[in-house]
Amino acid sequence: MTAIGFCTRYYSHEATYAALILANWAAAQHHDVSFFSATRKFAGIDSRWDPVVRASRGKPFTTWADAQDVVVWTHCPHIEQLEWCRNEGKHTVLFSLWHEFEPWQRDTFRAADVVLSPSEIAAHMLQSRWQVGRSIPLWLDPGLPLFNKHEERTAPKLLLPLWDGAARRIEMTMLELLDRMLELHDVGLTVTYSSSTLAGHAYERIKTLRRKYGPRVQSLAGTPWRDRPLVYQTHDLTLWPAHAESTCLTPLISLAMGTPLICFAVPPMHEILNQGNSYLVPCGVDYTPAGAAVCHPDYSRFEETLHEGLKNETGLRMLQQCTGDGFAVRRGLFSEILTRVFC
C-alpha cells in the first residue's frame, strides 16, 4: 500500500475535481489517501474527502508531506516545496491545468518526477516548448457507469452548465442565442450555475427567459459535485460554448451520461469529441504565450449548427447512442498510467 497525498486548492474548481477523481482511483486500489489544502482555509465541497483535508493553518505542509510516499499537486507549487519533497525521497507528480501555465513555472515543471496532462496536445507542448521530459497525457476517467438513453418522443431538453468558473468562459451572446432557439423550437432549457460566480446581468437575463417561456426554462443553482452527473443524464444535449478547455471534465461527464454536446472545436476538444458523438463548431484558435489554446468563438456558426441539430431529432438520438464509444479504451489507459505513476 502506497501513501498518496494530494495537495490542491480545495474548493469548487476543476483542479480540485481532478484531484478527487485521482484520489478515488487510488482509494479503489487500496492506497492510503490524504489531502492537503494549498490555502490556509478551504471550502468543503460535500465530497467523501472533506473530513480528511488538512490546511496549512493547522499543520505545516512538510509535516503532512513527510507521511506520504507520493505527493501530487493539481496546481504549480513553489519549486522549493517540490524540491524539499524530492530531497526527502518523495515521488513528485504535477497534474497540470493547461490554461494555468505561466512561463516562469517552467523550472518547477521540469523538476517534477512526472507531469500528468489531461490531453495529448498539452503534454506535447510541455515536451516540445518547455522540455519537460516526463510529460504524460492522461485522459481523466470520471469513474461513472456509462448511461445509454432510450429513444424518447418528448421535446428535447437542453442543458447549459455554468457551475463554478464555467460562466467566465462563456459570453452573454449565448443567452441571446438561446432566446432565439426557444422561439423557433419546441425545446426545454436548464441553466445551472453557482450563485457566487454568475454575474448579475447574466442572472437577470436568465430570469427574463424564465418569465418569457415559463416552465420550458428552468434554473438550477448550487448542485453539489456528486449530484451533477444526474443533471447531465436527464437532458438531451449539453451546450458547452467554452472558449478554452483544460480537463475536459464537462464533456467527459456529459458523454458518460449519454448526452452529446455542442461546442467550439478548440483543442483539446477533438481528442474526445467527434462528429459521431457530438456537434463540433469550427472556430479560429490562438495560443497564449505559455502555449494554451483559446478559440475565436463564431456564435453565428454555433447557432446555425444548433438549429440544424434540433431540426434533426433522429440525428440527435443517433449521437446519444454513440456517446460511450472510446470510453473503455480511455478507462483502461487511465488505470494503466496511474498504476505506473503511483505504484
N, C-alpha and C positions, 0 to 999 in steps of 0.2 A: 504494500500500500504506500502510495506517494502522498506527501503533504503538499497540496497545491493551493497557493494563496492568490487571490485576485484583488488587485488594487485598482479602484475605479472611482470616478466622481459619482457617488451613489445617489442618484435621483432620476427622475423620469427623462431619460436621454438614451439615444440609440447605442452609445458606448456601454452604458450600464446593462441594457437589454442583451447586448452581445456577451457581456461577462456572465449574465445569468444563463445563457444558452451553453456557454463553455463549462460553467460550474455544474449545470445539471448533467451534462455528459460525464464529467469527471466523477460526480457522485454516483451515477449509474454504474460506473466501473469500479466502485467501492474505494475510491481515493478519499483522503481526508481533505475537505474543502473548507476554506475560510475566506472572509472578505475584510478588506481594509479600505476605509473611505479616504480618498485623496484630499478631502477638505475637512476642516475642523468639525463641521457639522454635516449631517447627512439627512436626507428626507426618505422615510420609509415609502416603499412603492408596493406594499402589500404582496410581497413575494415570500417564498419559503425561507429566504436568506436574510430577511430583515433582522431577525433576533440575534444573528451572529456577527453582524457588521461591527467592526471596531473603528473608532475615529481617532485622529491624532491628538485630540484634546484629552483622551483617556489613556492612551498607550502610544509611546513613540513608535514610528514606523520600524526602526531597527529591532525593537523588542518583538514586534509581531513577525517581521520577516525572518528573524533568527529561527523560528519554529518551522519554517517552510523549506521544502526541497526545491520547489519550483515557484517562482514569483512571476505573475502575469499582470501586465498593465494594459488597460484599454484607453490609455492616454499616453502622451510622451512625458516621462518623468524627468526630473533633473538628472543629468548624467552622473552626478556624484552619488545619487541614490542607487542608480543601476550598478555603478562600479563597486559600491560597497557590497551589494548582493553577490556580485561575481567574485570579489575577493574572499567572501565567506563561503564560497563553493556552491552558491545557489544557481540553478539553471534559470536564465532570464529570458522572458518571452514578451514581445510587444505585439499587441493586436492593434493594427493601425487603421485609423479613420482617414481616408484619402483626403477629404476636404479640410482636415485639421493640420495637414502637413505644413510646416514652415521651414524655409531653407536653413535657419540656424539650428534646427533639430538634427541635422544630418549626422553629426558625430554620435549622438545618442542612439540613433537607429543602427549605425554601424557597430556600436559597442555591444548591442544585444546578441545573445546567442542565436535567437530565432526571431524573425518578424513575420507575423501572420497577416496577410492582406486579404480582405473579403472579395477580391476579384483578381483575375489574371492581369488585367491592364495596370492595376495599381502595383502589383508585385513586380511586373516588368519595369515600370517606371522607377521603383526603388532600386532595382538591379542595374538599370542602364544609366540613370541620371545621378543616383546617389551612391552607386557602387556598394549597395548593401548585399553582402554575399549570400546570406541565408534568408531570402525573402520568399515565402511560400504562399501561393494562393490557397485560400480556404473559404469555400462557399459555405455559409452558415446553414445549419440544419435546425429549424425551429423545434424539432422534436415532436411534431404534431402528427397524429394519424391522418392519412390522406382522405379527403371527403369528395365523393362524386355526387353532383346534383342530379336528381331525377328530372326528366322533362316536365316543365310546368307551362300552363297556359295563362297564368296571371300576367299582369303588366310587369315588365322588368323593373327591378329596383336598383338604383344607382347609389354608390357609396363614395363620398368624398371625405377621406380620413385626414383630419387636421390636428391630430393629437400632438402634444409636445412641441417640438420645433418645426413640424411639417408646415405650419401656417406661414412661417417666414420664407419658405421656398416657393410659395405659390402666390400669384398676383390676384388682385380683385377682378381682373379680366375674367377669371374662371367663373365667378359667381354671376357675372353678366351673361356669359355664355350659357350657363345652366338655366337662366331665366328664359332664354330663347328656346332651349331644348324642351323645357316644360310646356311652353306654348305649343310646340309642334308635335310632341309625342306624348302618348299616354303612359308615362313612367312615374315611378316614385323616386324620391331623393332623400338620403340621410346624410347630414353633415355632422361629423363628430369633431370634437375639439376639447382642448384643455383650457379652462377659463383663464388661466394665468398667461397663456401665450397667444390668444386670439385678440387681434387689435379691435378697438371699439367700432371702427367703421365697418369692419367685416362682420362683427356680431350684429350690428344694426341691419346690414344687408340680408343676413340670414333670417332675421325676424321679419323683414319685408317679404321675403319669399314665402315664409310660413303663412303670413296673412293673405297673400295673393292666391296661393294654391291650396290652402287648407291642409287636410290630412295627407296629401301627396308629399308634403315636405316635412321631414322630421329633423330635429337636432338632438344630439346626444353628447352630454358633457361628462368628463371625468371618469371614463371607463377604465378600471384597473387593467394593467398589462395582461394578466392571466385570463381576463374575460374577452379580450379583443378578438381572438380568432372566431368566436361565435358570431360577432358582428359581421365579419367578412363572409362567413358561411351563409348568412341569411340574406345576402344581396347577390345580384346577378352580374354586376360589372363594377370594378373599382376604378375610380378616376384618380390618377396619380400624375398630375402635370408638374412634377418636381423639376427644377432647373438643374439640380445636382443630386448625386446619389453616392453613398459610401458603402453601407452594409447591405442594401437591397432587402432589408427585413420586411418592409411593406409588401413588395412584390412576392417574396417567398411565402409569407404567411397567407396572402390572398390566394396564391396558386394552390397551396396545400389545402385550403378550404374550398377548392373547386370554383373559384371566382377569377375569371380572366381580368386583365387590366387594360386600360388605355393610358398611354404615357408617351412622353417625348423620348426619342431614341438616343438619349445621352448615355455615353459609356458610364458604368458597365452594364446598363440595362440589357444589352444584346447578349450577355453571357447566360442569362436565364430566361429571357423573353424572346419570342419569335412570332411570326405570323400564324403559327399553328396553335398558340395558346393565348395570344393577346393581340391588341391593336397597337402597333408601334408607329408613332407620328414622326416623320423626318424633321430634323432641326439642324441648324448650324451649331458648331461646337467650338468653343475657345478653351484655352488651358490657363490655369493660374500660374504665377511664377514658380510655384512648387510642383506643378505638373498635373493638378487635378482638373478634370473635365467639367465645364459649365456650358449649358446649352443656350442658344438664342431661341427662345420659345416663339413658335409660329402658331398663335391661337386660332387663326383662321383655318389652318390645316387641321388643328386639333378638333375644331368644331365640325368641319366637313367629315372627318373620319368618324366622329361620334355620331353624327347624323346618319351616315350611311350604315353604321353598325346597328343603330336602333331600328332602322327600316328593315334590316335583315335579321329577324329574330331567330330563324333557323341557323344562320351562321353563328350567332352568339351562343346558341345551345351547343353547337359543334365544338366551339372553343372550350366550353365548360367541360366537355368530355375529355379534353386533352391537357388539362392543367397539371395533371400528375406525371406527365411524361418527363423523364430525366431525373425524377426525384430519387429513385433507387440508386442511381449511379452517384449523384451528389451526396446522398446519405452515406454510402459506402466510403467515398473519398474523405468525407468529413471525419468519420471514425478512424479511418486508416491514418490520416495525417496527425490527428490528436494523439493517437496511440504512440506514434513515433516521437512527437514533440514532448509529451508529458511523461512518458514512461521510459 
